[in-house]
Each structure stands twice: as structure tokens, then as C-alpha cells.
Amino acid sequence: MNEKYKSGFAALIGRPNVGKSTLMNSIIGQKIAITSKRPQTTRNRIQTVYTSDEGQIVFVDTPGIHKAKNKLGDYMVNVAEKSLKDVDVVLWLVEPTDYIGAGERHIIDKLKNIKTPVILVMNKIDTVKKEQLLGYIDAYRKQLDFAEIVPVSALKGENTDTLIEQIMKYLPYGPAFYDEDTVTDQPVRQITAELVREKVLRCIDEEIPHGVAVIIDEMKYSKKIVEINATIVCEKESHKGIIIGKGGAMLKKIGSLARPEIEELLGKHVNLQLWVKVKKDWRDSDYLIRNFGYDPKVNE
């Protein structure tokens, strides 16, 4: 690496559903974090790696900061808020509007207490007229002393190059943390489980998806195929029936949507078998939250 090489950590924060995972996937050029129109899709802290000739950015994608309603919610908010520490720059994603609600003000209060440079990233600019943007940016500019303000469209990849340039300005000089082929620190099993959970989020319209976790029970590799057994965990018997669907139709749909993306991830044909189990009120059980891969101690 040359002496002018930079490397550091950038935390992505924001209210649920502002496009943090979409932005990260767009910059990395690969699907690592799942996305949906539902808030609180991301539950864990996910690190992805962007590497160029100029430097390396380790993005830390966090759950949206929101008012927690159960122990899983508490865990998710703690993960997001702890990610503000020990990073070189914070990217605060907001939607293009001049209305700054209670959720945004809560985040502003958090950001006022940190010394880390904050870049305001106004996402979804493809959804508004350009002449409206200046007013929206001005409304936020008055709230906090931002290091930079960058409007982007994560969905269309618009202005993400400029965002990368601005992030690099705030990273220290130093060698890369990961080799240039690394795109994430997430285990393959975890990404696979999340891809299945994403399809549940997209296929089912009720409140059920918030109470869903996916566990990979087995991944058996052979030369041509990967056999995967996964369990979708829900909180009620009635939810189980909806996830399975009439004659197993919904479960088949979830599997058929998840399989191609898992095959792309693994580079092999996949035989995906899905099962559904009920674990009543698991989101308020410390034991089950930990058992399903959401361990509060990991982020302390």
C-alpha cells in the first residue's frame, strides 16, 4: 500500500426505512444486507468493505434508531447507538423533506454528544424535484454542524461516487483492515438466513414479519449442490398457518424467491427446505434472542 492510502470506519445511522442497507449494497456492488419497505428490517450490526486504490472504507450498517417495544427492539437500538463510537465518520441518512419529526430530533440529540464528523446524506433524491432539495437541505443544515451534506439516490446509485470522496476526506492514513477481495464480515450462514427472512418480509403483509427469525439448521456442501435446511420461527400458531399458506403455497413462494439469491451468493445450485416453528413471544426472551443470533454482549 502507498503512504497516502487511507482506511477507516463509517457508521450508517438513521430512522428505520431510510435506505441504509440499500445504500451500502449499492456502494459495495453486492447484496449483503436485506432490504424491504418495512421498518426495522436490519437487526444486527453488519460490516461491509469498500476498497479502491485510494483507500478502504469499512461500512457499519446498523438497525434503525426507533422507540423500542420489546427486548429485541432494545437490543437493536443499543446496537445502533453503540456504533456511533469508535468510528471515523458517521453518515446520517434522512429522507428529502423539511419536516423534522421527533425521531429525527432524537437522533440529533445523540449526534450533538459525539465528536465524530457527521455527514448528512439526503437519500431518495430521485423521488423529489431538484428545486425542492435546497429547501430540504437548508432545514437540516440549521439543526447541526455537519462536516458535509451529500444528496444521493441509493436505489439508482446517483451521487454515490461523491459520497465516497467525502468519506475518504475524514479517514486516517493507514493500511487496509481487510484484503481487497473481502466485501463483508458476515458469515455465509447469517447472510443466507437473512435472505430467507427478507422474502418473508416481502411476501406477508401483516404484523407477523416483525416476529419472525430464521435459523439455518444445516448446510451440506457437495460438488454440485448445497443442501440447506432452515427454520422460520414465529410467535403464534395463527402466524404459522399464514406463513405456510394454503397447501404450503406461501412457504413455497418464500423458498422460490430466496433460492436464486442464495445460489448467487454461494455460486452453487441450492436445495432449500423450509420449516416453520412457533416460539411464543421470543422477542422478549433473553435466551431466545441470544439463541437466534442477536447477542447484546457482542456489541458492548
Protein Blocks (a to p, Z undefined) as FASTA:
>chain_A
ZZkbccdddddeddehiopmmmmmmmnopafbdcdfbehkblbdcddddddfkbccdddd
dddddddfbfklmmmmmmmmmmmgopabdcddddddfbdcfklmmmmmmmmmpcbdcddd
dehklmpcfklmmmmmmmmmmmpccfbdcdddfknopoklmmmmmmmmmpccdddfbdfk
bcbfcdfklmmmmmmmmmmmmmpmblmlmmpccddfbdcddfkbccdddddddfbfklmm
mmnogghlmmmmmmmmmmmmmmmmnopacdddddddddehklmgmklmmmnopafklmZZ
